[in-house]
Amino acid sequence: MIRYGRESLVKISKSACVVKSPLPGRSLSQKRDWLARQHKAASTMQKLHQIGNNSYGVPHIKDIDSVHFCVREERVAGVPMTPLLFRNLDDKTREKVIDALAQFYSDIHSIDVIPNPVEYKMEYGICTSYLEDFILKNMGRYFPKSDVIFVENTYHNVVNTVYETRVVWVHGDLFEGNILYDFKTKKISVIDFTDAGTGFLHDDILRSYLRDLGVTNAVRAQYLKHCDTRNLPADFTDDAHWNKISKFHNATDILGKMDEELTDFQYLNDDERARTLAHIKRQIDVLHKYER
């Protein structure tokens, strides 16, 4: 089986092996950059294996061929942990998955701890040029004034928010395709560490994936317990602060989705424009839900 990822061609054999290589057509410099990311991923995975937490799985790298730009990795059993799959698990298994995610976070964040908090501006994590233009020029033609004011105020509240947080070693790309659930062992495995590196704590703990599963608060609670047990510096310990910041990060994700919807808005025909506006309306309704 062959799969095309964002940056890798992945061959999955019937044996317990996955073979990765750069996507076809990549230049030599792009291949070298890809290889460097694979080495960083392998180092992260090795450090997690050294921690030796059996609550979750991480694949082993069998070898990295730097000459032929090829990585052989252990094939992990399991299927993507989708929101539907998670909801269909029994209560005890869901709790086990939540705790495993929290333990994974506390483990990977301990790889490179920068104890002193740094200032983070929410505007760093949002790119909404199309949305800004839409609010100024067109939104009033399609939506009531109350919606226009609400979206504009939400946007300004987000981009003007500044708070202190920690820089840690993050996975950086946790979504259902990178969390595999094994029905036989009832355990999760985390894969694809090519985006691992230093990042802000919210890059992991406030992923939209956790929100889609409906476990953000539960994972955060368990995460704080594990950090306390291991004497690790923690963040988002104050409930009021957590609620405010998580609300703003949720809004950032939604505003970003709205911006994507509006990328080609001016070139759409009437039917396409109507569908886009319906999607925008649904996103506005979700924003209202988080404001309550």
C-alpha positions in Angstrom: 0.0 0.0 0.0 1.3 3.5 -0.9 0.1 6.7 0.7 1.0 10.3 -0.1 1.5 12.4 2.9 2.1 16.1 3.2 5.8 15.7 2.6 6.5 11.9 2.5 5.7 9.0 0.2 4.8 6.2 2.6 4.9 2.5 1.6 3.2 0.1 4.0 4.3 -3.5 3.6 2.5 -6.6 4.9 5.4 -7.1 7.3 5.8 -4.9 10.4 7.5 -2.1 8.5 6.7 1.3 7.0 9.1 2.8 4.5 9.2 6.6 4.0 10.9 8.7 1.4 10.5 12.3 0.1 7.7 13.0 -2.3 8.6 12.6 -6.0 10.0 15.7 -7.7 11.7 17.2 -4.6 15.0 19.0 -5.1 18.2 17.9 -3.4 17.9 20.7 -0.8 14.3 19.7 -0.1 15.4 16.1 0.3 18.1 17.1 2.8 15.6 19.2 4.8 13.3 16.2 4.8 16.1 14.0 6.0 17.0 16.4 8.8 13.4 16.4 10.0 13.4 12.6 10.0 16.5 12.6 12.2 14.9 15.0 14.6 11.8 12.8 14.7 13.9 9.7 15.4 15.7 11.5 18.2 12.3 12.5 19.8 11.0 8.9 19.5 14.2 7.5 21.0 13.9 9.8 24.0 10.3 8.8 24.5 11.3 5.1 24.5 14.0 5.9 27.1 11.2 7.4 29.3 9.6 4.0 29.0 5.9 4.8 29.5 3.7 1.8 28.6 0.5 3.8 28.7 0.9 4.6 25.0 3.0 3.3 22.1 5.6 5.0 19.9 7.1 3.2 16.8 10.8 2.4 16.6 12.9 3.6 13.8 14.6 0.6 12.2 17.1 2.6 10.2 17.7 5.9 8.3 19.4 5.7 4.9 20.9 9.1 4.4 22.3 8.3 1.0 19.0 7.1 -0.6 16.8 9.4 1.6 14.8 6.5 3.0 13.5 5.7 6.5 12.3 2.3 7.7 10.0 2.5 10.7 8.1 -0.1 12.8 4.5 -0.5 11.7 2.1 0.3 14.5 -1.1 -1.6 14.9 -4.3 0.4 15.1 -6.8 2.6 13.3 -7.2 6.4 13.4 -8.8 7.6 16.6 -11.7 9.5 15.1 -14.3 11.3 17.3 -16.8 8.7 16.3 -14.5 5.8 17.3 -13.8 7.6 20.6 -17.5 8.1 21.4 -18.2 4.5 20.8 -15.7 3.3 23.3 -16.9 2.3 26.8 -16.4 4.9 29.7 -13.4 3.0 31.2 -11.6 2.9 27.9 -12.2 6.5 27.1 -10.8 7.4 30.5 -7.8 5.3 29.7 -7.3 7.1 26.4 -7.6 10.5 28.0 -5.0 9.6 30.6 -2.7 8.1 28.0 -2.8 11.4 26.0 -2.1 13.4 29.2 0.9 11.1 30.0 2.2 11.4 26.5 2.0 15.2 26.7 3.8 15.3 30.1 6.5 13.0 28.7 7.2 14.8 25.4 7.1 18.2 27.1 9.7 17.0 29.6 12.3 16.3 26.8 13.3 20.0 26.6 12.0 22.1 29.4 12.5 25.9 29.3 11.3 26.8 32.9 10.9 30.6 32.4 7.6 31.6 30.8 7.6 33.8 27.7 5.1 36.2 26.3 2.8 34.9 23.6 0.7 37.2 21.5 -2.4 35.5 20.0 -1.9 37.4 16.8 1.1 35.1 16.1 -1.2 32.1 15.5 -3.8 33.6 13.3 -3.8 34.5 9.6 -7.1 36.1 8.5 -6.4 38.5 5.7 -9.4 37.3 3.7 -11.7 37.4 6.7 -10.6 40.9 7.6 -11.3 42.0 4.0 -14.7 40.3 4.1 -15.7 42.0 7.4 -14.7 45.4 6.0 -16.2 45.2 2.5 -18.8 42.4 2.1 -20.1 40.9 5.3 -22.8 43.5 5.9 -24.3 42.5 2.6 -24.9 38.9 3.7 -25.2 38.9 7.5 -27.1 41.0 10.0 -25.2 43.8 11.7 -25.2 41.9 15.0 -23.2 39.1 13.4 -20.7 41.5 11.8 -20.1 43.3 15.1 -19.8 40.0 16.9 -17.2 38.5 14.5 -15.3 41.8 14.4 -15.2 42.0 18.2 -14.1 38.4 18.5 -11.3 38.9 16.1 -10.0 42.0 17.9 -10.3 40.3 21.3 -8.2 37.4 20.0 -5.4 39.3 18.3 -5.0 41.8 21.2 -4.7 39.0 23.8 -1.2 38.5 25.3 -0.4 36.0 28.0 2.6 34.2 29.5 3.2 30.5 28.6 6.0 28.0 28.4 8.1 26.8 25.5 8.4 23.0 25.5 9.2 20.1 23.2 5.9 19.5 21.3 4.6 16.9 18.9 3.1 19.7 16.9 0.8 17.6 14.6 -1.7 15.6 16.7 -4.8 14.8 14.8 -6.8 11.6 14.3 -4.4 10.3 11.6 -1.5 10.4 14.1 -3.3 8.8 17.0 -3.9 5.1 16.4 -6.2 2.9 18.5 -5.6 -0.8 18.8 -8.8 -2.7 19.6 -6.8 -5.7 20.8 -4.7 -3.9 23.5 -7.1 -1.0 24.0 -4.1 1.3 23.8 -3.2 4.3 21.6 0.0 4.8 19.7 1.4 8.2 18.6 3.0 8.4 15.2 4.6 10.9 12.8 7.0 13.1 14.8 8.3 15.1 11.9 6.9 18.3 13.3 8.3 17.7 16.8 10.4 20.4 18.2 10.3 23.4 20.5 7.0 25.1 20.5 4.4 26.7 22.7 2.4 24.5 25.1 -0.9 25.3 23.4 0.5 23.7 20.2 -0.3 20.4 21.9 -2.7 20.9 24.8 -5.1 23.1 22.9 -5.2 21.2 19.6 -8.5 21.3 17.8 -8.3 17.5 17.7 -8.9 17.3 21.4 -11.8 19.7 21.1 -13.3 17.5 18.4 -13.0 14.5 20.8 -14.5 16.6 23.6 -11.7 15.9 26.0 -9.7 19.1 26.2 -10.5 19.9 29.8 -10.2 16.3 30.9 -6.7 15.9 29.3 -5.6 19.2 30.8 -6.7 18.0 34.3 -4.8 14.7 34.0 -1.8 16.5 32.5 -1.6 18.8 35.5 -1.7 15.8 37.8 1.1 14.1 36.0 3.2 17.2 35.9 2.7 17.6 39.6 3.6 14.0 40.3 6.8 14.3 38.2 7.7 17.8 39.6 7.6 19.3 36.1 6.8 22.9 35.5 3.1 23.3 34.5 1.0 25.9 32.8 -2.7 26.8 32.6 -3.0 25.9 36.3 -5.6 28.6 37.0 -9.1 27.6 35.9 -10.2 31.2 35.1 -7.1 31.8 33.0 -7.4 28.4 31.3 -11.1 29.1 30.4 -10.2 32.5 28.9 -7.2 31.3 26.9 -8.8 28.1 25.7 -11.8 30.1 24.5 -9.6 32.4 22.5 -7.6 29.5 21.0 -10.9 27.9 20.0 -12.0 31.1 18.4 -8.6 31.3 16.6 -9.3 27.9 15.0 -12.8 28.9 13.9 -11.7 32.3 12.5 -9.0 30.5 10.6 -11.6 28.1 9.1 -13.7 31.1 8.1 -10.7 32.7 6.4 -10.0 29.5 4.4 -13.7 29.5 3.2 -13.3 33.0 1.9 -10.0 32.5 0.0 -11.7 32.5 -3.4 -15.0 34.2 -2.4 -14.9 36.9 -5.1 -14.5 34.3 -7.9 -17.4 32.0 -6.8 -20.6 31.5 -8.7 -23.9 32.1 -6.9 -24.4 28.5 -5.8 -20.8 28.2 -4.5 -21.1 31.5 -2.7 -24.4 30.4 -1.1 -22.7 27.3 0.2 -19.7 29.3 1.5 -22.0 31.7 3.3 -23.9 28.8 4.9 -20.5 27.4 6.2 -19.6 30.8 7.5 -22.9 31.1 9.3 -22.3 27.7 11.0 -18.9 28.9 12.1 -20.5 32.0 13.6 -22.9 29.8 15.5 -20.0 27.8 16.9 -18.3 31.0 18.0 -21.5 32.1 19.8 -21.5 28.7 21.6 -18.0 29.3 23.0 -18.9 32.8 24.1 -21.7 31.4 26.3 
